[in-house]
Amino acid sequence: MSSPEILLHPDQDSLASAVAAALVNAIEEAQRRHGSAGIVLTGGTVGIEALRHLRRREADVDWSRVHIFWGDERFLPTNHPDRNEVQATDALLSHVPIDPANVHRMPADEGEYQNNPHAAAQAYADTLSALADSPGGLPRFDVHLLGMGPDGHINSLFPHTPATLVRDAYVVAVTDSPKPPPQRITLTFPVVQHSGEVWVLVAGESKADAVAAAIGGAEPPDIPAAGARGSDRTAWFLDTAAAGALQ
């Protein structure tokens, strides 16, 4: 796995703008090399703000050859405003000419999956396997975007919870999240680390200690962001406040 690279920005808005510009370049490079680009989105303030900046650069991206995935999702009904995919759709996806078939949303708490996040997690794992180049594998993820909480969690991998220890499943249900809502679906560390590039987007002084711990070599079950590593590149996009505890 790659070593962390720190990309420092003066404030949250400039950080989000830089992420959007970097995504344009990463998508273009992936399409040049492979024909299409696979991007894993994150929720959170910075992640959604970066998508708004990317929307302003709509014309710079060939959206017909972009596949969108999610790193985690709040297990709530379709169109619930707290769902990551609803926020991403409002910020970006409903404004760009992307093929709906290339937007791979996690199942919602309704229909055949109502009150069953475990079945929903398995369904998303099946979706990933169906899009893989080889049986039982994963799609190519060129960039996996991650936010991080003050406790160091990424996706819905929270400190000292069973999901951080999973190595034999791509997607798992979280039924007792310490952050509302309690039921979620999340990709696991093996999927995060399968990604070519992992970008961790963090702003704010409240997250500075967790940033320092993660980059400083904490154990992933203690500070899950420490396990945010890409196979080719790991980039931490930080504002000056979030970087305040780094040596």
N, C-alpha and C positions, 0 to 999 in steps of 0.2 A: 504494500500500500504506500501511497505517496505521503510525503511530509507536509505539514501545514505551511501555507504561504499566506502572509498577512497583507491585506490591501486596506490601507487606512484612508478614511474620508472625514471631512470636517464636521458633517452633520448627517442626519437621517435622510434628508432629501437628496443630497449629493450622492450618498451611498446608493439609494434606490435608482437614481439615474445611471450611475456607473454599472450597476447590475444589469439594467436594461440594455445598455450599450454592449456590455460583454456578452449578453445572450444573443444579440443580433449576430455578433461575430462567431459565437460558438455554433449557432444554428447553421449559418452559412458554411462553416468549415465541415460540420457533420454531413451536410447535404452534398458537399463536394466530394467527401471521402466515401460516403455510404449510400447516397441517394436520398436519405431522409434523416430527420433528427428526432430523437426521443428525449423529451424534457419532463422531469418530475417536478410538479409544483408543490409549494408549501403554502400554508395559511399564515396568519400573523400580520402585524402592521407593516413591517418592512417588505415582506414577500408580496403582499397585495399592492403596496405602493409601487414596487418595482414593475408589476404588471401594468399599472396605469401609465408608467413611463414608457413601457414597451408598446402600449397602444398608440402612443404618439409617433412611434416609428413603424407603424403598420406597413408602410410601403417598402421598408427595408428588408422584409422577410417574405420568403416564398412559403406561404401558409399551407399550400396544397401538399407539402411534403414534411409536415410537422405532426408528430404524435405526442399527445399530452396525457400524462399520468398524474396520480397524486401519491404523496408519501404517507398521508394519513387522512382520515375523515371523521368528523363527528357523526355518530350513528343517530341521525335525526331524519325526519321525513323529507322527501324531495321538496325543494324550494324553501326550506327553513333558512332564515338569514344567517344562522351561525354555521352552516355547512361551508367548508372551504371551497367546494366547487361552485357554490352559489356566489360567493364573494369574487372568485376568479372569473366567473362568467360576467358579472357586472363590471369588473375592472377591465377585462380584456376580451374574453372569448366571444361575447356576443357582438363585438365590434370589428372583428377581423374575419376574412374569408377562409376559415378553417373548415375542413370536412368534418361534420358531426361524427362520422364513423371513426375518426382519428382522435376523438376526445374520450378517453377511457375513464369514466367516473366510477367511484366506489359505490356499491349498492346503498340504498337508503332504508330507513326503518319503516317499511311498508310492504304490502303484498306478500310474496312468498318468504320475505326475510323479516317480516314484522316480529319484533321482540326476539330476534335470533341473530345477534351480531356474529356468532361463530359461523353460521351458514353464509352470511354475507362476506366474511373474510375468506372463506373457502371459494366462494364464487369469484372474488377478485383474483385469488391465486390461480384459478382456472383460466381467467381472462389473460393473465400474464403468460401462463404456459402456452396458451393457444397462439400467442403472438411471438413466441420464442423461435429462434432459428433451429433449435434442436429439441427433441422430446424431453419434457421435464425441466427445461431451462428457463431462461428469462429473456424478455426483449432487450435490445440494446438501449441503455440509458446513457445518453451523451452527457447530460447535466442533471444532477439531482440537487434541487434547491432545498435548503433547510433553514427554518427559523430556530431560535433557541430561547427557552424560558430562563428566568432567574435561577431556577434550580438545575439548569443544565440539560433539560429534556429537549429532545429533537423528535420530530413526528409525534407519535403518542407513546414514545419510549421514555418512561419516567424513572427517576432514580429508585433503585432497590425494588423494582417490580419484576414479576416473572417474564414479561415480554423482552426485557433486556438480555435474558439468558437463552432465548430461543435461537437455535441454529439449524433446526430441521424443518422449518416452515418459512415460506416467503411472506405470508400475511397472517396476522393473528388478530383476534378480538381482544379488546381491553374492556373489562366490565366494571372496574372500580377505579377509574381515573381520579387522581387527587385534584384535578382541575375539571370543572364542569364543562360539558356534560359527562357523566360517568361512563357511558358506553361509547366506544370508539373502535375504529379499525386502523391498523397501522402496518406498514412494511417493517420488516425486521432488519437487524444489522447485516446479515448476509446480502440482502438486496441493496441496502445503502452502499455497501462496500463493493458491490458488483458494478456500480456506476463508474463510467469513465472519469467524470469530474464531479466532485461534491463541493458545493458552495454553501457556506454557512453565513447567513445574513443577520447581523446583530447590531442593535443600536440601544444606547441608554446605559447610564451609570449603574442601574440596578442589576445589570447582567455582567458587570466587569469581573467580579470574582469568579463566576462560572467560566467565563472566557479564559481567564488565566489558568484555572485548574484544568480545563479541557486541553488547551494547547500545551500546558506544562506536563502532561502525561498521566492524568488521573485515570483510574480504571473505569471503563464504560458503564458497569452496573452502578457506580457511584455518581458519575457525571456522564450521562449518555452521549453528550456532544464529543467526548473524547473518542468515541467510536465512529465519528463522522469522517471517514476517509475514503477518497476515491481511488480507483485502481491506477489512474494516470496522474491525477492532480487533486489537491485539496486546497481550496481557497477560502479564507476567512475575510469577508467584507465587513469591516468594522467602522463605526464612527469613533471619534476621539474619546467619547465618554465610555463606550463599551471596552475600549482598549486601555482604560485608565489603570488597571492593575497589572498589566504586562510589564515585565522587566525589560 
